[in-house]
Amino acid sequence: MRFIDLRSDTVTHPTPAMREAMYRAEVGDDVFGEDPTVRRLEEMAAERMGKEAALFVASGTMGNLVALLTHCGRGDEVILGDRSHTFLFEQGGMAALGGITPRPIPNQPDGTLRLEDIRAAIRAENVHFPRTRLICLENTHNMCDGAPLTPEYTAAVARLAREHGLKVHLDGARIFNAATALGCDVRDLVRDVDSVMFCLSKGLCAPVGSVLCGSADFIYEARRARKVVGGGMRQAGVIAAAGIVALEQMTTRLAEDHERARRLAEGLAQIPGVQVGPVYTNIFYFWLTDPLRKTPEEVVQQLRERGVLVLGREDGRFRVVTHYWITDEDVKTALRVFQEVLTS
Ligand SMILES: *Cc1c(COP(=O)(O)O)cnc(C)c1O
């Protein structure tokens, strides 16, 4: 049985063009700086983001961790959203491995942090306090309905950061989805931040990898941090080759995924007893108005038995994510299955 897998865009397999590029990739030892394919990917990524330099990393989690280890020292504090991926889903790596304190403040429903909340969280110089060093933003915002942050908002946070001598890191795992939804160049979304991480392995379909971008000095230090967390890879051109195809071929088609997400959400909203959250990009959430009717586990299981996979969250919501391998036909089939399972 072929599953219609709507759990995440991380389930995307590499495209035939990626497999071909991986097969043909010219490689070398990247820890010696000798893998021409990794270097090309890093140059392309830096250029696309409008930053001086870039670093290929194994995952988004590694990219965020390396960024935090580079911006902050032991005892420093980081302001970030209480629903951010970095706070919720990265094992507190900043504290566990870097001695960095997370200072979570409320994410608004649109994924932003209120400027006054940020301002109130910035520490004064005082012998009792850790030192605030960094603000982290997330674009698009995974847990906040896949909402994109605008260039204006990002610039406002960056201005506030600069006033206080702080840096800004952007978790841009799905930054190309944000640029697509807002109809802007990705550079507009990252111009004002000091570093940005984006994933090749999600909606862009590459099998492995993320890229961290920033100034040349920042990336020089980040390369050291990557090495100490075990992220120095050798003939990594084999996977970087797929990342190059991702940047060349996959960043301009994401509107299709957004459109299919919108159609799925509209169909789901027609089903009695189903509530659907907003749809901004390729991620949205739905939930049952009467949660006692079926447990989340039952819903997930009954959908699975009929070939449709969604992700059940602890809060009773179900996550739906569209991606390259979800077709118009799949949208129709999935809606039929949703109807069957959610009305019975
Ligand atoms: C997926 C994701 C990450 C982490 O990426 P991995 O490659 O899974 O480690 C970080 N931030 C956000 C917003 C994500 O969605």
Boltz pocket constraint, residues with backbone or C-beta under 6 A from the ligand:
constraints:
  - pocket:
      binder: B
      contacts: [[A, 58], [A, 59], [A, 60], [A, 61], [A, 62], [A, 64], [A, 85], [A, 86], [A, 138], [A, 140], [A, 141], [A, 142], [A, 171], [A, 173], [A, 174], [A, 199], [A, 201], [A, 210]]
      max_distance: 6.0
